[in-house]
Amino acid sequence: MKVLVINAGSSSLKYQLMDPETREVLAKGLCERIGIDGRLTHKIPARDAKHEFEIPMPTHAEAIQAVLDALLSPEYGVIKSASEIDAVGHRVVHGGEKFAASALITGEVMAAIEECIPLAPLHNPANITGIKACQAVMPGVPMVAVFDTAFHQTMPAKSYIYALPYEYYEKDKVRRYGFHGTSHKYVSGRAAAMLGKPIEQLKIITCHLGNGSSVTAVDGGKSVDTSMGFTPLAGLPMGTRSGDLDAGILEYLMNRYGYDIKEMLNILNKKSGVLGISGVSSDFRDLSDAAEQGNQRAELAVDAFNYGVKKLIGAYAAAMGGVDAIVFTAGVGENSADQRLAIASGLEFMGVKMDAQANNVRGRETVISTADSRVKVLLIPTDEELMIAMDTANIVNQ
């Protein structure tokens, strides 16, 4: 079976054509500058080939057509007919409370996704545009929506409710939703496979650490708590996002400097996080280099981030009444041995014993704790596209 995975942004579109059963990626690429001029980067992993094109893309429909043309090209294509594409899986950021799992896209499902636009005004409209573009160019091909929020819909009310007047939840659906759900679902499933145990018997803490970061408590295969909230602004300090803070700070700064709410949110989303603390960069690699050169603010930024992850691990272990495994994934989680070690250090009281030599690795699925560590620590590269393809295949084949 071949599944085309689509991740549509407002002016870009990422794609992968893959076989979810063999996990082979036949082709992948990126359409950029949609609505401006148009650029397509098309890669064929098996041939180690990369092709770049300037193609007019006034709308996402032209971008999808360009993707299909690339996949079908006699020169750099990987399929002979569009009929070889059995289904399309779409990443959709927000499903609200309506979707606790991926869903076959119907008129009713599209209407529900549109109803969630106020919850994700920057993302859901772009996701909808990508779906409609595919439907126009690929009529009759089954399509599935895979939601970032769906995995977290198993959280109990005590985890997702905010201590606001209850009518804001009842009328406006203000609650914790959580994000990165596709990643947390994938790596927790892989952790169970690596440990050789049914996921229903495991308590796992998954740490998706990168420019955007979140930590999730997965009990018996279900998300029971997560660090992102009503929006992806909550939780850990991230590349440019503040993470959790005292809401009174907003009033204080707005009154002091005359900011309106738009400017205040711009500061919290784009000028804060480790960039804000360090004044150097939102990229943890830059911060590491600067810290080694004696930049104390860069060191503080990394320390604050690591400390935040450590606190969440401790909190989620308490919430679940124990933990069997801790998983590190995403850009920082997969590639920074120093940060993994710093986060895990001090957790020996929980039964964590890191293996410094095993931890000295990047981007490879492996155990990085000692053989006698009561809590296993795993490095698992995330693969959200594969998770989307697998969900799509399962739904279409039902």
Secondary structure, DSSP 8 states (H G I E B T S, - for coil): --EEEEEE-SS-EEEEEEETTTTEEEEEEEEE-TTTS-EEEEEEGGGTEEEEEE---SSHHHHHHHHHHHHH-TTT-S-S-GGG--EEEEEES--TTT-SS-EE--HHHHHHHHHTGGGSTTTHHHHHHHHHHHHHHSTT--EEEEETTGGGGG--HHHH--SS-THHHHHH--S---S-HHHHHHHHHHHHHHHTS-GGG-EEEEEE-SSS-EEEEEETTEEEEES--SSTTSSS--SS---S--THHHHHHHHHH---HHHHHHHHHHS-HHHHHHSS-S-HHHHHHHHHTT-HHHHHHHHHHHHHHHHHHHHHHHHHT--SEEEEEHHHHHH-HHHHHHHHTT-GGGTB-B-HHHHS--S--EE-B-TT-SBEEEE----HHHHHHHHHHHHHT-
